[in-house]
Amino acid sequence: MTKKTDIIVVGAGPCGSYAAYNAAKLGANVTVYESHKTVGAPKHCAGHINIKSLQRLGIKVPKQALENEIKGAVFYSAAGNKFILRCQNPVTYVLDRELFDKHIAELAENAGATIELNSPVKSLVFDSGCVKGVSLKGGKTSESKIVIDAEGCSSSLLKQAGLHGLNSSMVARGIQAEVDNVKDVNNDMVEVYLGNNVAPGFFAWIIPRKDGSAKVGLATRHGDPQVFLKNFMTKHPVASKKLDGSKTTYISAHPIPLEGPIPRTYANGFLAVGDSASQVKATTGGGVVFGLTCAEVAGNVAVEAVNRQDFSEEFLSTYQSRWKKLVGFDLSAMLQMRKMLDSLSDRRIDRVIDLANMFGIDVLLEKFGDLDFQGRSLIPMIRYPATLAVVGYFVFSYLTSTQR
């Protein structure tokens, strides 16, 4: 028997669940199909999220999901140079991503959405060139008026809808271990490690929890991330000492799209959101906040389409124009910044950190910086010498190193 619903959402990650929540609370009949047996598992990222951005979205983090509050970061260059950026008050949360994802899913269910677990979507269903549902593995189909693709870093449904897939050369491979204890790490500071010998094309991190355990990971666009993580934990001159004697309790891997948003995030009867649409900060790989922002727009536009009975590309293009108005400038600025960062040698990065210390960039960034909307943070800084702006933005970009 074919199930019928107004809106299908593929994926019950935070973006999918949040799109479903926003659509369901407006009265739409929403079904979410999640391929895994439970929401939030397996965990794929560090859950390092900006506090102000969650407040902007109106999302309250359950106490049981809050693992730590972070006031700043310590940056290590390949040569061992160090830069410290510390704020007076906490600026980011460290979250248990499984519990956080479950919380967003519960919001969706409480608003009236239905979440079908262990229900992997195999393909889209079309009628006269318009997406009209999905086909599930096992032979079942589900009809809808519109499909929202929140399946994560995959191009399967995108290509079926005739959209541009993700560029594999711009997808970093992330890996993260959870360890039972760390030494000589400030409990309210994350640590970021730069260098092509550490994580080519990206960086490594240590994110402490209040209980003394930590999340240790990196991402790379070249080579084997498992090898780099092992070397980082056992051979890095600084990190290995902090991790000496620690035991790995959990390990996970995840892809991170860094190419900036795909050119078009809509088709007839179809919207793409979150990692699927590469709505991710190219500087840091953070995708939760911008993904949630775009997911809210996707849910709202999907309901408007249902009410109007208009599922054409022409109408659904309003989704792209709206999310671009909210985050497009920042995503574009961060993509250009990523290209600049990719061009810097380790020696140049060492020099950048030297300049950051010399010119007191930490004070400037605390005054003007916004951890998620980094492009806008450049605007007030243009009154300062160009060198300060470039150096400041470089360092500032890495403060949200693992906001996924």
Secondary structure, 3 states (H helix, E strand, C coil): CCEECCEEEECCCHHHHHHHHHHHCCCCCEEEECCCCCCCCCCCCCCEEEHHHHHHHCCCCCHHHEEEEECEEEEECCCCCEEEEECCCCCEEEECHHHHHHHHHHHHHHCCCEEECCCCEEEEEEECCEEEEEEECCCCEEECCEEEECCCCCCHHHHHCCCCCCCHHHEEEEEEEEECCCCCCCCCEEEEECCCCCCCCCCEEEEECCCCCEEEEEEECCCCHHHHHHHHHHHCCCHHHHHCCCCEEEEEEEEEECCCCCCCCEECCEEECHHHHCCCCCCCCCCHHHHHHHHHHHHHHHHHHHHHCCCCHHHHHHHHHHHHHHHHHHHHHHHHHHHHHHHCCHHHHHHHHHHHHHHCHHHHHHHHCCCCCHHHHHHHHCCCCHHHHHHHHHHHHHHHCCCC
